[in-house]
Each structure stands twice: as structure tokens, then as C-alpha cells.
Amino acid sequence: MDATGTAVAMARRTPVGTFGKGKRGISTLGWAVRGAAAGAAGTTALNAVTYLDMTVRGRGTSSTPEQTVEALARKAHVPIPGDEEHRQNRVQGLGPLTGLVAGLGVGALVGLARASGFRSQPVVGTLLTTLGVLVASNGPMTVLGITDPRTWSATDWVSDVVPHLAYGAVVKTTMDAFDRP
């Protein structure tokens, strides 16, 4: 019990972080919403690093998000409506939205982990979050056969991992800021 007479859950320290509820009293939904907000911030960082890389190296955009939308629509037997031009414009809009969904979704999962009492060390949390968003974004493309990370060059890996690492760092930092009294 603390000075106000309310029970304070004990936290258990481990090498990767701390487990146990803190004193904040934020609901599970509250943490999920905070996680989604952190995911939005992380997605902005990921996009900024990606666009900076495109600017510096003069490389074009990836078509894999649009290919993923096309493949998912085929698998789900859901047609994307419109004539040729309008349909293509919809696909081009849906492609980046899949990235936003992945970013906000992973952020919400990080929030749920926080609600369960998990508090990681900075490097561990950044790496776990980075791994989570890499799987969420590249996993569907790999399963659908759109890309095969085993065939990527070192440059391809750096172009993919560095923006996702920025995402992980921003999400971890934001979640830690939400946890401060």
C-alpha cells in the first residue's frame, strides 16, 4: 500500500525490462491509444527517413505496397472498383495506407504490452519494436510472394532496416514519455 492507502503492484526486473503494473492507473484502452499515437509518430519518422534516402540516392518509390494491395484484393476476392485510371489511383492510395495500418497496429500492440506491465530497456524496446514493424510490413509481402528478403542485397537491407529502426526508436521514446509521471 502507498501513502493514500491504495495497492501498488510490485514490479519484477529482468534483463530485458521490468514487468508489473506501475502507479499511473492508465486503462488498457488508454495504453492502446497511446501506443497507436506513438505508432503514428514512428510511421512519420519511418517515412521521413525513407524520403530522405530517396532524395539523397535518387531512387524511386517501391511498388511493393501496391502489389500487396493487388494480391490481397485477389486473395480476398474483393474487386477494386473503377475504370483503369481510377482503379490504379485507388491502388496507389491503398498501398501507403497499408503502411499506416502496420505502423499504428504495431504501436497499439506496444501500448498493450505496456498495459500488461512490460517496461523494456531502451535498446531492447527499440529492437523489439523494430522487429515487430519489420514483420508487420514485410511479412505479408513475403507470404504473398511479392518479395523475398533472402534475395535482398546489403543495400536493400539497409534501405529497409534503417527507416524501421527510426520507427522503433520513436515509438519506444514516445511510449517512455507517456509513462513519466
Accessible surface in RSA format (square Angstrom, percent):
REM  Atomic radii and reference values for relative SASA: ProtOr
REM  Chains: A
REM  Algorithm: Lee & Richards
REM  Probe-radius: 1.40
REM  Slices: 20
REM RES _ NUM      All-atoms   Total-Side   Main-Chain    Non-polar    All polar
REM                ABS   REL    ABS   REL    ABS   REL    ABS   REL    ABS   REL
RES MET A   1   177.53  91.9 110.36  73.0  67.17 159.9 107.65  91.5  69.88  92.6
RES ASP A   2    56.75  39.8  38.98  38.8  17.78  42.0  29.15  68.6  27.61  27.5
RES ALA A   3   114.83 105.6  64.83 100.0  50.00 113.7  78.61 110.7  36.22  95.9
RES THR A   4   112.49  80.0  76.96  78.0  35.54  84.7  83.19 111.7  29.30  44.3
RES GLY A   5    45.54  56.2   0.00   N/A  45.54  56.2  28.02  76.9  17.52  39.2
RES THR A   6    79.13  56.3  75.13  76.2   4.00   9.5  70.33  94.5   8.80  13.3
RES ALA A   7    88.92  81.8  60.06  92.7  28.86  65.7  60.29  84.9  28.63  75.8
RES VAL A   8    44.04  29.0  27.15  24.6  16.90  40.7  29.86  25.9  14.18  38.5
RES ALA A   9    51.12  47.0  30.24  46.7  20.88  47.5  40.47  57.0  10.65  28.2
RES MET A  10   169.81  87.9 149.76  99.1  20.05  47.7 123.69 105.2  46.12  61.1
RES ALA A  11    57.99  53.3  29.66  45.8  28.33  64.5  30.35  42.7  27.65  73.2
RES ARG A  12   152.58  64.1 147.78  75.3   4.81  11.4  71.58  97.8  81.00  49.1
RES ARG A  13   186.23  78.2 161.29  82.2  24.94  59.4  67.88  92.8 118.35  71.7
RES THR A  14    32.75  23.3  17.43  17.7  15.32  36.5  23.85  32.0   8.90  13.5
RES PRO A  15   132.71  96.7 102.02  93.0  30.70 111.6 115.53  95.4  17.18 106.8
RES VAL A  16    66.62  43.8  66.62  60.3   0.00   0.0  66.62  57.9   0.00   0.0
RES GLY A  17     0.32   0.4   0.00   N/A   0.32   0.4   0.15   0.4   0.17   0.4
RES THR A  18    20.87  14.8  20.87  21.2   0.00   0.0  13.91  18.7   6.96  10.5
RES PHE A  19    74.35  37.2  72.48  44.9   1.87   4.9  72.58  44.0   1.77   5.1
RES GLY A  20    21.15  26.1   0.00   N/A  21.15  26.1  16.62  45.6   4.53  10.1
RES LYS A  21   109.75  53.5 107.06  65.7   2.69   6.4  81.36  73.2  28.40  30.2
RES GLY A  22    43.75  54.0   0.00   N/A  43.75  54.0  26.24  72.0  17.51  39.2
RES LYS A  23   171.30  83.6 134.34  82.4  36.96  88.0  84.59  76.1  86.72  92.4
RES ARG A  24    93.04  39.1  65.21  33.2  27.82  66.2  27.17  37.1  65.86  39.9
RES GLY A  25    79.22  97.7   0.00   N/A  79.22  97.7  42.54 116.7  36.68  82.2
RES ILE A  26    35.86  20.4  13.37  10.0  22.49  54.2  18.12  13.1  17.74  48.1
RES SER A  27    70.35  59.4  54.81  73.1  15.54  35.8  54.49 116.0  15.86  22.2
RES THR A  28    75.33  53.6  70.36  71.3   4.97  11.8  45.66  61.3  29.67  44.9
RES LEU A  29   132.07  73.5 126.72  90.7   5.35  13.5 129.54  91.0   2.52   6.8
RES GLY A  30    14.37  17.7   0.00   N/A  14.37  17.7  13.99  38.4   0.38   0.9
RES TRP A  31     7.04   2.8   7.04   3.4   0.00   0.0   0.55   0.3   6.49  10.5
RES ALA A  32    17.14  15.8  16.21  25.0   0.93   2.1  16.59  23.4   0.55   1.5
RES VAL A  33    89.83  59.1  87.47  79.2   2.36   5.7  89.12  77.4   0.71   1.9
RES ARG A  34    72.32  30.4  71.18  36.3   1.14   2.7  10.37  14.2  61.94  37.5
RES GLY A  35     0.00   0.0   0.00   N/A   0.00   0.0   0.00   0.0   0.00   0.0
RES ALA A  36    26.92  24.8  26.15  40.4   0.77   1.8  26.55  37.4   0.38   1.0
RES ALA A  37    50.97  46.9  37.46  57.8  13.51  30.7  44.91  63.2   6.06  16.1
RES ALA A  38     0.00   0.0   0.00   0.0   0.00   0.0   0.00   0.0   0.00   0.0
RES GLY A  39     0.00   0.0   0.00   N/A   0.00   0.0   0.00   0.0   0.00   0.0
RES ALA A  40    42.01  38.6  38.58  59.5   3.42   7.8  40.21  56.6   1.79   4.8
RES ALA A  41    40.49  37.2  28.77  44.4  11.72  26.7  36.66  51.6   3.83  10.1
RES GLY A  42     0.00   0.0   0.00   N/A   0.00   0.0   0.00   0.0   0.00   0.0
RES THR A  43     9.18   6.5   8.92   9.0   0.25   0.6   8.62  11.6   0.55   0.8
RES THR A  44    92.85  66.0  89.15  90.4   3.70   8.8  65.46  87.9  27.39  41.4
RES ALA A  45    20.48  18.8  13.60  21.0   6.89  15.7  20.14  28.4   0.34   0.9
RES LEU A  46    31.30  17.4  31.30  22.4   0.00   0.0  31.30  22.0   0.00   0.0
RES ASN A  47    49.85  34.4  49.85  48.2   0.00   0.0   6.60  15.9  43.25  41.8
RES ALA A  48    58.01  53.3  46.26  71.4  11.75  26.7  53.42  75.2   4.58  12.1
RES VAL A  49    43.54  28.6  42.18  38.2   1.35   3.3  42.87  37.3   0.66   1.8
RES THR A  50    29.74  21.2  29.74  30.1   0.00   0.0  26.42  35.5   3.32   5.0
RES TYR A  51   127.56  59.6 126.71  72.1   0.84   2.2  87.58  65.8  39.98  49.3
RES LEU A  52   113.02  62.9 109.03  78.0   3.99  10.0 112.17  78.8   0.85   2.3
RES ASP A  53    29.96  21.0  24.15  24.0   5.80  13.7  17.40  40.9  12.56  12.5
RES MET A  54    33.31  17.3  29.88  19.8   3.44   8.2  27.02  23.0   6.30   8.3
RES THR A  55   107.63  76.6  81.67  82.8  25.97  61.9  65.92  88.5  41.71  63.1
RES VAL A  56   115.24  75.8  83.28  75.4  31.96  77.0  89.55  77.8  25.69  69.7
RES ARG A  57   113.22  47.5  78.50  40.0  34.73  82.7  53.14  72.6  60.08  36.4
RES GLY A  58    67.63  83.4   0.00   N/A  67.63  83.4  33.94  93.1  33.69  75.5
RES ARG A  59    64.96  27.3  49.74  25.4  15.22  36.2  32.90  45.0  32.06  19.4
RES GLY A  60    55.49  68.4   0.00   N/A  55.49  68.4  37.45 102.8  18.04  40.4
RES THR A  61   110.25  78.4  84.14  85.3  26.11  62.2  54.19  72.8  56.07  84.8
RES SER A  62    61.58  52.0  40.89  54.6  20.69  47.7  42.58  90.7  19.00  26.6
RES SER A  63    63.15  53.4  56.22  75.0   6.93  16.0  41.87  89.2  21.28  29.8
RES THR A  64    34.18  24.3  34.18  34.7   0.00   0.0  26.80  36.0   7.38  11.2
RES PRO A  65    38.94  28.4  36.45  33.2   2.48   9.0  38.94  32.1   0.00   0.0
RES GLU A  66    35.13  20.2  35.13  26.6   0.00   0.0  15.22  29.4  19.92  16.3
RES GLN A  67    77.21  43.2  73.28  53.6   3.93   9.3  31.62  67.3  45.59  34.6
RES THR A  68     8.40   6.0   8.40   8.5   0.00   0.0   8.40  11.3   0.00   0.0
RES VAL A  69    11.24   7.4   9.17   8.3   2.07   5.0  10.35   9.0   0.89   2.4
RES GLU A  70    37.70  21.6  37.21  28.1   0.49   1.2  19.87  38.4  17.83  14.6
RES ALA A  71     7.92   7.3   7.32  11.3   0.60   1.4   7.70  10.8   0.21   0.6
RES LEU A  72    80.66  44.9  79.12  56.6   1.54   3.9  79.39  55.8   1.27   3.4
RES ALA A  73    17.59  16.2  10.04  15.5   7.55  17.2  15.67  22.1   1.92   5.1
RES ARG A  74   160.75  67.5 146.29  74.6  14.46  34.4  81.23 111.0  79.52  48.2
RES LYS A  75   148.66  72.5 124.81  76.6  23.85  56.8  74.65  67.2  74.01  78.8
RES ALA A  76    63.70  58.6  37.23  57.5  26.47  60.2  48.23  67.9  15.47  41.0
RES HIS A  77   160.17  87.5 132.49  92.1  27.68  70.8  95.76  98.7  64.42  75.0
RES VAL A  78    87.11  57.3  84.66  76.6   2.44   5.9  85.64  74.4   1.47   4.0
RES PRO A  79   114.49  83.4  95.66  87.2  18.84  68.5 106.92  88.3   7.57  47.1
RES ILE A  80    18.12  10.3   9.91   7.4   8.21  19.8  10.31   7.4   7.81  21.2
RES PRO A  81    87.27  63.6  78.45  71.5   8.83  32.1  87.27  72.1   0.00   0.0
RES GLY A  82    46.05  56.8   0.00   N/A  46.05  56.8  19.08  52.4  26.97  60.4
RES ASP A  83    88.87  62.3  69.82  69.5  19.05  45.0  50.39 118.6  38.49  38.4
RES GLU A  84   155.56  89.3 140.33 106.2  15.22  36.2  60.77 117.5  94.79  77.4
RES GLU A  85   118.03  67.8 110.75  83.8   7.29  17.4  39.31  76.0  78.72  64.3
RES HIS A  86    95.38  52.1  94.53  65.7   0.85   2.2  61.26  63.1  34.12  39.7
RES ARG A  87    73.11  30.7  73.11  37.3   0.00   0.0  24.68  33.7  48.43  29.4
RES GLN A  88    74.97  41.9  74.53  54.5   0.44   1.0  33.29  70.9  41.68  31.6
RES ASN A  89    76.69  52.9  66.81  64.6   9.88  23.8  24.35  58.6  52.34  50.6
RES ARG A  90   109.32  45.9 101.12  51.5   8.20  19.5  36.39  49.7  72.93  44.2
RES VAL A  91     0.74   0.5   0.74   0.7   0.00   0.0   0.74   0.6   0.00   0.0
RES GLN A  92    93.72  52.4  86.71  63.4   7.01  16.7  21.07  44.9  72.65  55.1
RES GLY A  93    38.24  47.2   0.00   N/A  38.24  47.2  34.38  94.3   3.86   8.7
RES LEU A  94    71.41  39.8  70.75  50.6   0.66   1.6  70.75  49.7   0.66   1.8
RES GLY A  95     0.65   0.8   0.00   N/A   0.65   0.8   0.00   0.0   0.65   1.5
RES PRO A  96    77.85  56.7  65.63  59.8  12.23  44.4  74.48  61.5   3.37  21.0
RES LEU A  97    88.83  49.5  88.73  63.5   0.11   0.3  88.83  62.4   0.00   0.0
RES THR A  98    50.06  35.6  41.89  42.5   8.17  19.5  36.87  49.5  13.19  19.9
RES GLY A  99    36.32  44.8   0.00   N/A  36.32  44.8  31.33  86.0   5.00  11.2
RES LEU A 100    73.25  40.8  72.37  51.8   0.87   2.2  72.62  51.0   0.63   1.7
RES VAL A 101   108.96  71.7 103.39  93.6   5.57  13.4 107.42  93.3   1.55   4.2
RES ALA A 102    15.67  14.4   7.66  11.8   8.01  18.2  15.42  21.7   0.25   0.7
RES GLY A 103     2.28   2.8   0.00   N/A   2.28   2.8   2.12   5.8   0.16   0.4
RES LEU A 104    71.46  39.8  70.73  50.6   0.73   1.8  71.03  49.9   0.43   1.1
RES GLY A 105    33.07  40.8   0.00   N/A  33.07  40.8  31.42  86.2   1.65   3.7
RES VAL A 106    12.45   8.2  11.73  10.6   0.72   1.7  11.73  10.2   0.72   2.0
RES GLY A 107     0.00   0.0   0.00   N/A   0.00   0.0   0.00   0.0   0.00   0.0
RES ALA A 108    25.91  23.8  25.91  40.0   0.00   0.0  25.91  36.5   0.00   0.0
RES LEU A 109   115.88  64.5 110.43  79.0   5.45  13.7 110.79  77.8   5.09  13.7
RES VAL A 110    31.75  20.9  28.66  25.9   3.09   7.4  30.99  26.9   0.77   2.1
RES GLY A 111     0.00   0.0   0.00   N/A   0.00   0.0   0.00   0.0   0.00   0.0
RES LEU A 112    73.47  40.9  68.10  48.7   5.37  13.5  68.51  48.1   4.96  13.3
RES ALA A 113    39.83  36.6  32.45  50.1   7.38  16.8  38.92  54.8   0.91   2.4
RES ARG A 114    12.03   5.1  10.55   5.4   1.48   3.5   0.56   0.8  11.47   7.0
RES ALA A 115     5.82   5.3   2.80   4.3   3.02   6.9   3.92   5.5   1.89   5.0
RES SER A 116    80.20  67.8  51.11  68.2  29.09  67.0  47.12 100.3  33.08  46.3
RES GLY A 117     0.41   0.5   0.00   N/A   0.41   0.5   0.41   1.1   0.00   0.0
RES PHE A 118    37.75  18.9  36.34  22.5   1.41   3.7  36.34  22.0   1.41   4.0
RES ARG A 119    43.68  18.3  41.71  21.3   1.97   4.7  31.55  43.1  12.13   7.4
RES SER A 120    15.70  13.3   4.98   6.7  10.72  24.7   0.30   0.6  15.40  21.6
RES GLN A 121    76.46  42.8  75.13  54.9   1.33   3.2  23.43  49.9  53.03  40.2
RES PRO A 122    87.14  63.5  86.71  79.0   0.43   1.5  87.08  71.9   0.06   0.4
RES VAL A 123   105.24  69.2 101.82  92.2   3.42   8.2 104.65  90.9   0.59   1.6
RES VAL A 124    39.09  25.7  37.42  33.9   1.67   4.0  39.05  33.9   0.04   0.1
RES GLY A 125     4.67   5.8   0.00   N/A   4.67   5.8   4.62  12.7   0.05   0.1
RES THR A 126    22.61  16.1  22.61  22.9   0.00   0.0  13.71  18.4   8.90  13.5
RES LEU A 127    99.53  55.4  95.42  68.3   4.11  10.3  95.74  67.2   3.79  10.2
RES LEU A 128    93.05  51.8  84.39  60.4   8.66  21.8  85.03  59.7   8.02  21.6
RES THR A 129     9.53   6.8   6.16   6.2   3.37   8.0   3.28   4.4   6.25   9.4
RES THR A 130     6.85   4.9   6.85   6.9   0.00   0.0   6.85   9.2   0.00   0.0
RES LEU A 131   104.45  58.2 103.24  73.9   1.21   3.0 104.14  73.1   0.31   0.8
RES GLY A 132    29.34  36.2   0.00   N/A  29.34  36.2  26.07  71.5   3.27   7.3
RES VAL A 133     4.08   2.7   4.08   3.7   0.00   0.0   4.08   3.5   0.00   0.0
RES LEU A 134    26.94  15.0  25.90  18.5   1.04   2.6  26.22  18.4   0.72   1.9
RES VAL A 135    94.34  62.1  89.31  80.8   5.03  12.1  93.10  80.9   1.24   3.4
RES ALA A 136    36.34  33.4  18.02  27.8  18.32  41.7  28.03  39.5   8.30  22.0
RES SER A 137    25.98  22.0  16.84  22.5   9.14  21.0  21.21  45.2   4.77   6.7
RES ASN A 138    17.66  12.2  17.63  17.0   0.03   0.1   8.25  19.9   9.41   9.1
RES GLY A 139    20.85  25.7   0.00   N/A  20.85  25.7  20.46  56.2   0.38   0.9
RES PRO A 140    55.32  40.3  48.39  44.1   6.93  25.2  54.88  45.3   0.44   2.8
RES MET A 141    25.01  13.0  25.01  16.6   0.00   0.0  24.56  20.9   0.45   0.6
RES THR A 142    54.28  38.6  44.04  44.6  10.24  24.4  42.49  57.1  11.79  17.8
RES VAL A 143   130.95  86.2  99.78  90.3  31.16  75.1 106.90  92.9  24.04  65.2
RES LEU A 144    40.14  22.4  12.14   8.7  27.99  70.4  15.61  11.0  24.53  66.0
RES GLY A 145    63.72  78.6   0.00   N/A  63.72  78.6  31.24  85.7  32.48  72.8
RES ILE A 146    36.21  20.6  10.72   8.0  25.49  61.4  14.59  10.5  21.62  58.7
RES THR A 147    25.18  17.9  14.57  14.8  10.62  25.3  12.51  16.8  12.67  19.2
RES ASP A 148    43.89  30.7  40.68  40.5   3.21   7.6  22.91  53.9  20.97  20.9
RES PRO A 149    26.32  19.2  25.16  22.9   1.16   4.2  25.16  20.8   1.16   7.2
RES ARG A 150   213.52  89.6 174.33  88.9  39.19  93.3  87.55 119.6 125.97  76.3
RES THR A 151   106.32  75.6  73.14  74.2  33.17  79.1  65.85  88.4  40.47  61.2
RES TRP A 152    49.90  20.0  31.53  15.3  18.37  43.1  26.56  14.2  23.34  37.9
RES SER A 153    57.20  48.3  45.75  61.1  11.45  26.4  51.46 109.6   5.74   8.0
RES ALA A 154    81.92  75.3  67.22 103.7  14.70  33.4  72.86 102.6   9.06  24.0
RES THR A 155    75.81  53.9  71.25  72.2   4.56  10.9  38.94  52.3  36.86  55.7
RES ASP A 156    68.47  48.0  63.01  62.7   5.46  12.9  13.14  30.9  55.32  55.2
RES TRP A 157   102.53  41.1 102.34  49.5   0.19   0.4  91.92  49.0  10.61  17.2
RES VAL A 158    90.45  59.5  87.89  79.6   2.57   6.2  90.22  78.4   0.23   0.6
RES SER A 159    23.86  20.2  13.49  18.0  10.37  23.9  17.80  37.9   6.06   8.5
RES ASP A 160    27.46  19.2  23.89  23.8   3.56   8.4   9.17  21.6  18.29  18.2
RES VAL A 161    45.82  30.2  45.82  41.5   0.00   0.0  45.82  39.8   0.00   0.0
RES VAL A 162    72.11  47.5  71.22  64.5   0.90   2.2  71.22  61.9   0.90   2.4
RES PRO A 163     4.91   3.6   4.91   4.5   0.00   0.0   4.91   4.1   0.00   0.0
RES HIS A 164    15.03   8.2  15.03  10.4   0.00   0.0  11.59  11.9   3.44   4.0
RES LEU A 165    69.78  38.9  69.51  49.7   0.26   0.7  69.60  48.9   0.18   0.5
RES ALA A 166    23.54  21.6  14.31  22.1   9.23  21.0  22.63  31.9   0.91   2.4
RES TYR A 167     0.49   0.2   0.49   0.3   0.00   0.0   0.49   0.4   0.00   0.0
RES GLY A 168     0.00   0.0   0.00   N/A   0.00   0.0   0.00   0.0   0.00   0.0
RES ALA A 169    41.31  38.0  40.25  62.1   1.06   2.4  41.08  57.9   0.23   0.6
RES VAL A 170    46.83  30.8  44.48  40.3   2.35   5.7  46.79  40.7   0.04   0.1
RES VAL A 171     0.00   0.0   0.00   0.0   0.00   0.0   0.00   0.0   0.00   0.0
RES LYS A 172    12.19   5.9  11.47   7.0   0.72   1.7   9.75   8.8   2.44   2.6
RES THR A 173    87.48  62.2  84.48  85.6   3.00   7.1  64.03  86.0  23.45  35.4
RES THR A 174    32.45  23.1  28.90  29.3   3.55   8.5  21.51  28.9  10.94  16.5
RES MET A 175     0.21   0.1   0.21   0.1   0.00   0.0   0.21   0.2   0.00   0.0
RES ASP A 176    36.76  25.8  33.20  33.0   3.56   8.4  14.92  35.1  21.84  21.8
RES ALA A 177    48.49  44.6  34.97  54.0  13.52  30.8  35.30  49.7  13.19  34.9
RES PHE A 178    63.75  31.9  57.47  35.6   6.27  16.3  61.84  37.5   1.91   5.5
RES ASP A 179    34.86  24.4  25.26  25.1   9.59  22.7   5.54  13.0  29.32  29.2
RES ARG A 180   146.93  61.7 137.54  70.1   9.40  22.4  56.31  77.0  90.62  54.9
RES PRO A 181   163.56 119.2 101.62  92.6  61.94 225.2 130.23 107.5  33.33 207.1
END  Absolute sums over single chains surface
CHAIN  1 A    10789.1       8702.7       2086.4       7553.7       3235.5
END  Absolute sums over all chains
TOTAL         10789.1       8702.7       2086.4       7553.7       3235.5
